[in-house]
Amino acid sequence: MNGEIVLVGLIVIGLVGRSPIITTAACLLLVVKLIHLQRYLPAIERRGLEIGLLFLTLAVLVPFAAGKVQLKDVAHAFTSWTGWVALIGGAAATYMNGKGLELLKVDPQLIVGLVIGSIIGIVFLRGIPVGPLMAAGITAFILKVLQMFADK
C-alpha cells in the first residue's frame, strides 16, 4: 500500500507542477500495481531506461530521416566553432553518463535522491528528465569536487 500512496503523491505533484511526464509515468505504474501486474515491474525497471533512451534517440534522429538535416549540416559540425563545442559537449555528456553509471553501481541507494531531485527540477525548474545517468554523472562530478576540497 505504501508504493501506491507514493505514486498517488507523484501524480498530484505532476498535476500541480504541470508535468505530464511524471503524471503519466506514475499513473502507468499505479495501473500496473492495481491490476496486479507487479511481476512486470522488474522488467520495466531493467529495460525501461533502454526503451526510454531508444525513443529519445528516435526523436532526435527524425530530422535526419525526414531529410531536414543535410550533409552540409553534418560538415558544419566539424568546420565551425559551435559545431566543435557541440561535439565536445556530446563527448563530455556521454563521459559523465558513464561516471554516473559507475556511481550507481557502487552506491545504488542514490537513485532515491536522484529521482526526488529530478522531480524537483521538473516541477519547480521546468526541466526535462532525460535519465538518471546524467543526474548521477553530475552527482559524481559534484562529489569529486567536494572530495577535492575536503582533502585540502
C-alpha positions in Angstrom: 0.0 0.0 0.0 3.0 2.3 0.7 4.0 2.3 -3.0 0.5 3.2 -4.1 0.5 6.2 -1.8 3.8 7.4 -3.2 2.6 7.0 -6.7 -0.6 9.0 -6.0 1.6 11.7 -4.4 3.7 11.8 -7.6 0.6 12.1 -9.7 -0.6 15.0 -7.6 2.9 16.6 -7.8 2.9 16.1 -11.5 -0.5 17.7 -11.9 0.3 20.6 -9.7 3.6 21.1 -11.4 2.1 20.6 -14.8 4.5 17.8 -15.6 2.7 15.3 -17.9 5.7 13.0 -18.0 5.8 12.5 -14.2 2.0 12.2 -14.1 1.8 9.7 -16.9 4.6 7.6 -15.6 3.2 7.5 -12.1 -0.3 6.7 -13.5 1.0 3.8 -15.6 2.9 2.3 -12.7 -0.1 2.7 -10.4 -2.3 0.9 -13.0 0.4 -1.9 -13.2 0.2 -2.3 -9.4 -3.6 -2.1 -9.2 -4.2 -4.7 -11.8 -1.7 -7.0 -10.2 1.0 -7.0 -12.8 3.8 -6.4 -10.4 5.7 -9.2 -11.9 6.5 -6.9 -14.8 8.0 -4.2 -12.6 11.5 -5.7 -12.6 11.4 -5.8 -16.4 10.2 -2.2 -16.6 13.0 -1.2 -14.2 15.6 -3.2 -16.0 14.6 -2.2 -19.6 12.7 1.0 -19.1 15.8 3.2 -19.3 16.8 1.5 -22.6 13.4 1.8 -24.1 13.2 5.5 -23.0 16.6 6.2 -24.5 15.6 4.4 -27.7 12.6 6.7 -28.1 14.6 9.8 -27.1 17.2 8.8 -29.7 14.5 8.2 -32.3 13.0 11.6 -31.7 16.5 13.2 -32.0 17.2 11.4 -35.3 13.9 12.1 -37.0 15.3 15.2 -38.7 17.9 13.0 -40.4 15.3 10.6 -41.6 13.0 13.4 -42.7 15.8 15.0 -44.7 15.8 18.2 -42.6 19.5 17.7 -41.9 21.7 17.7 -44.9 25.3 16.7 -45.4 26.3 20.3 -45.2 24.8 20.5 -41.7 26.9 17.5 -40.7 30.0 19.1 -42.2 29.2 22.3 -40.2 29.7 20.3 -37.0 33.3 19.8 -38.0 34.0 23.2 -39.5 32.6 25.7 -37.1 33.5 26.6 -33.6 29.9 26.0 -32.4 30.0 22.6 -34.1 33.2 21.7 -32.2 31.7 22.9 -28.9 28.7 20.6 -29.6 31.0 17.7 -30.3 32.9 18.3 -27.1 29.6 18.7 -25.2 28.3 15.4 -26.6 31.5 13.6 -25.7 31.5 15.2 -22.2 27.9 14.2 -21.6 28.5 10.6 -22.5 31.6 10.5 -20.3 29.5 11.9 -17.4 26.8 9.3 -18.1 29.5 6.6 -17.8 30.7 8.1 -14.5 27.0 8.2 -13.3 26.6 4.5 -14.1 29.7 3.7 -12.1 28.4 5.7 -9.2 25.1 4.0 -9.2 26.8 0.6 -9.3 28.8 1.5 -6.2 26.0 3.4 -4.4 22.6 2.3 -5.8 20.6 3.9 -3.0 21.5 7.3 -4.5 18.7 6.7 -7.1 16.2 7.9 -4.4 17.8 11.3 -4.2 18.3 11.5 -8.0 14.6 10.7 -8.6 13.4 13.2 -6.0 15.9 15.8 -7.3 14.7 15.2 -10.8 11.1 15.7 -9.7 12.0 19.0 -8.1 13.8 20.0 -11.3 10.8 19.1 -13.4 8.2 20.7 -11.2 10.0 23.8 -10.0 12.6 24.5 -12.6 10.6 23.3 -15.7 13.4 20.8 -16.5 13.1 17.8 -18.7 14.1 14.4 -17.3 16.4 12.7 -19.7 17.5 10.0 -17.4 19.1 9.2 -14.1 22.5 8.5 -15.7 23.2 12.2 -16.4 21.9 13.2 -13.0 24.2 10.5 -11.5 27.1 11.8 -13.6 26.6 15.3 -12.4 26.3 14.0 -8.9 29.6 12.1 -9.3 31.2 15.3 -10.6 29.9 17.3 -7.6 31.0 14.6 -5.2 34.5 14.6 -6.8 34.8 18.4 -6.5 33.6 18.3 -2.8 36.0 15.5 -2.1 38.9 17.5 -3.6 38.0 20.5 -1.3 37.6 18.3 1.7 41.0 16.7 1.2 42.7 20.2 1.2 
